[in-house]
């Protein structure tokens, strides 16, 4: 399959575009932000729907509590701040007021992972997927580009229940169709193959595309599946692919512990024990640097996915 880059855009802008669109479509959609309107690209929503926007200031715990309360009145609140503050800083409020109560809050988190870049370890949260997927009833979505992030906003607005939506700051290849909807819980097949199954999420989906193209030149036919929904996991699609290829690589901008690879390894251990290699951060905090420097330093580059695929194949 040929993958064409339409342009380079940040996934946070996909969030902003989607939020504005659903704001026009549904008067019950409201937005809350913890003093980061520009960073979350919420400007258009704020300008046109000021009566449905709440600036909470740097008080993220209050923002989550307000969002939970708004659902009681039938509103669909979207909260916006950096991923570190969306999860680590307010985990108790999310657990008690949103997840435990099953509130229809959409927790939208930007600047996730190492690609936040120069802001460094205190802002580069790499544990958030694990934290959020462990909460009963929480849906976790990590789209791969601008178009898919925009589609994800539409999908979660129509979905009844708490959602964690994770996206980022850097401009990355925008390659998915602008008209393709995101179906929550259904993996996206990007290329079929027979030699190894590669499951990627978020920014590393494009790195995985580069990897399968290079592997193809070497006579290795990799199957690539975009796991945009970490929870609920598309067990059927994963097991179907692995039944064919007999080995697995996972790729994510997150800690190895608690991430996508962890979920897939658990699924395989219970149903189809299979050699698996994980491209992820190995029990480390981040540090300051450009996104590309950090992806290379922490082993999240195209070459690392290629090496993992060859190793997985050798373990069949």
LINHUWO-V836798 format. One record per residue. N is the residue number from 1. RES is the residue in one letter. PSI is psi as a letter, one per 30 degrees, with the letter a starting at -180 (999 if undefined). NEAR is the number of other C-alpha atoms within 12 Angstrom. Layout:
# LINHUWO-V836798
N_RES_PSI_NEAR + N_RES_PSI_NEAR
This chain:
# LINHUWO-V836798
1_X_k_17 + 2_X_k_12 + 3_X_j_19 + 4_X_k_15 + 5_X_j_19 + 6_X_e_16 + 7_X_a_18 + 8_X_k_21 + 9_X_l_30 + 10_X_k_36 + 11_X_f_45 + 12_X_e_47 + 13_X_e_37 + 14_X_e_40 + 15_X_e_53 + 16_X_e_41 + 17_X_e_31 + 18_X_e_36 + 19_X_e_46 + 20_X_e_35 + 21_X_e_26 + 22_X_f_31 + 23_X_e_33 + 24_X_e_20 + 25_X_e_17 + 26_X_j_20 + 27_X_f_23 + 28_X_f_25 + 29_X_k_39 + 30_X_l_41 + 31_X_k_48 + 32_X_k_47 + 33_X_k_42 + 34_X_i_37 + 35_X_h_25 + 36_X_h_30 + 37_X_e_31 + 38_X_e_23 + 39_X_e_28 + 40_X_g_41 + 41_X_h_36 + 42_X_g_41 + 43_X_e_28 + 44_X_e_25 + 45_X_e_34 + 46_X_e_27 + 47_X_e_17 + 48_X_f_19 + 49_X_h_26 + 50_X_f_19 + 51_X_f_17 + 52_X_g_29 + 53_X_k_37 + 54_X_j_31 + 55_X_j_28 + 56_X_f_24 + 57_X_a_18 + 58_X_i_22 + 59_X_i_25 + 60_X_e_35 + 61_X_e_31 + 62_X_e_26 + 63_X_e_38 + 64_X_e_45 + 65_X_e_31 + 66_X_e_34 + 67_X_e_42 + 68_X_e_37 + 69_X_e_23 + 70_X_f_30 + 71_X_f_29 + 72_X_f_20 + 73_X_g_16 + 74_X_g_19 + 75_X_l_28 + 76_X_j_40 + 77_X_k_45 + 78_X_j_49 + 79_X_k_55 + 80_X_k_50 + 81_X_a_49 + 82_X_l_42 + 83_X_e_44 + 84_X_e_37 + 85_X_f_35 + 86_X_f_46 + 87_X_d_39 + 88_X_e_29 + 89_X_f_26 + 90_X_g_31 + 91_X_e_30 + 92_X_e_22 + 93_X_e_31 + 94_X_e_42 + 95_X_e_30 + 96_X_e_19 + 97_X_f_29 + 98_X_d_40 + 99_X_e_32 + 100_X_e_22 + 101_X_f_23 + 102_X_h_25 + 103_X_k_38 + 104_X_h_40 + 105_X_k_48 + 106_X_j_49 + 107_X_j_52 + 108_X_j_53 + 109_X_j_48 + 110_X_l_49 + 111_X_h_44 + 112_X_l_48 + 113_X_a_49 + 114_X_f_49 + 115_X_g_44 + 116_X_e_39 + 117_X_b_27 + 118_X_f_23 + 119_X_f_24 + 120_X_a_24 + 121_X_e_23 + 122_X_f_25 + 123_X_f_33 + 124_X_i_39 + 125_X_k_40 + 126_X_g_41 + 127_X_f_39 + 128_X_e_45 + 129_X_e_46 + 130_X_e_29 + 131_X_e_33 + 132_X_e_42 + 133_X_f_33 + 134_X_f_26 + 135_X_k_30 + 136_X_k_23 + 137_X_f_25 + 138_X_k_37 + 139_X_k_41 + 140_X_k_41 + 141_X_k_45 + 142_X_i_56 + 143_X_l_51 + 144_X_f_50 + 145_X_a_44 + 146_X_e_40 + 147_X_e_37 + 148_X_e_47 + 149_X_e_46 + 150_X_e_41 + 151_X_e_38 + 152_X_e_47 + 153_X_e_46 + 154_X_e_36 + 155_X_e_31 + 156_X_f_40 + 157_X_e_40 + 158_X_f_25 + 159_X_k_23 + 160_X_j_22 + 161_X_l_29 + 162_X_k_41 + 163_X_k_45 + 164_X_j_50 + 165_X_k_53 + 166_X_k_54 + 167_X_a_57 + 168_X_a_46 + 169_X_e_39 + 170_X_l_32 + 171_X_k_24 + 172_X_l_33 + 173_X_k_28 + 174_X_j_31 + 175_X_f_29 + 176_X_l_34 + 177_X_k_23 + 178_X_f_21 + 179_X_f_14 + 180_X_k_17 + 181_X_l_25 + 182_X_k_34 + 183_X_j_26 + 184_X_k_35 + 185_X_g_27 + 186_X_j_23 + 187_X_l_33 + 188_X_j_34 + 189_X_k_27 + 190_X_e_31 + 191_X_k_28 + 192_X_k_28 + 193_X_l_30 + 194_X_f_25 + 195_X_e_33 + 196_X_k_45 + 197_X_k_49 + 198_X_k_55 + 199_X_j_56 + 200_X_l_49 + 201_X_l_44 + 202_X_b_49 + 203_X_f_48 + 204_X_f_46 + 205_X_e_43 + 206_X_e_38 + 207_X_e_38 + 208_X_e_43 + 209_X_e_41 + 210_X_e_30 + 211_X_e_37 + 212_X_f_44 + 213_X_e_28 + 214_X_e_22 + 215_X_e_29 + 216_X_e_24 + 217_X_f_13 + 218_X_g_14 + 219_X_g_15 + 220_X_k_23 + 221_X_j_28 + 222_X_k_44 + 223_X_k_41 + 224_X_k_45 + 225_X_k_40 + 226_X_j_44 + 227_X_i_46 + 228_X_f_45 + 229_X_j_42 + 230_X_e_43 + 231_X_k_36 + 232_X_k_31 + 233_X_k_36 + 234_X_i_28 + 235_X_e_27 + 236_X_e_19 + 237_X_e_26 + 238_X_e_44 + 239_X_e_30 + 240_X_e_24 + 241_X_e_34 + 242_X_e_40 + 243_X_f_25 + 244_X_e_22 + 245_X_f_31 + 246_X_g_31 + 247_X_l_40 + 248_X_k_47 + 249_X_k_47 + 250_X_k_49 + 251_X_k_51 + 252_X_l_53 + 253_X_i_50 + 254_X_l_44 + 255_X_k_35 + 256_X_e_32 + 257_X_k_27 + 258_X_f_30 + 259_X_a_44 + 260_X_e_49 + 261_X_e_38 + 262_X_e_32 + 263_X_e_32 + 264_X_e_43 + 265_X_e_32 + 266_X_e_22 + 267_X_e_24 + 268_X_e_26 + 269_X_e_16 + 270_X_f_13 + 271_X_e_17 + 272_X_i_25 + 273_X_k_19 + 274_X_k_30 + 275_X_k_29 + 276_X_k_37 + 277_X_k_36 + 278_X_k_40 + 279_X_j_44 + 280_X_l_38 + 281_X_k_35 + 282_X_i_23 + 283_X_h_15 + 284_X_l_21 + 285_X_l_23 + 286_X_a_34 + 287_X_l_26 + 288_X_k_23 + 289_X_l_21 + 290_X_l_20 + 291_X_e_32 + 292_X_e_25 + 293_X_e_20 + 294_X_e_28 + 295_X_e_34 + 296_X_e_23 + 297_X_e_24 + 298_X_g_32 + 299_X_h_31 + 300_X_g_42 + 301_X_l_33 + 302_X_e_31 + 303_X_e_27 + 304_X_e_31 + 305_X_e_43 + 306_X_e_39 + 307_X_e_25 + 308_X_e_36 + 309_X_e_42 + 310_X_e_32 + 311_X_e_22 + 312_X_e_29 + 313_X_e_29 + 314_X_f_17 + 315_X_g_18 + 316_X_999_19
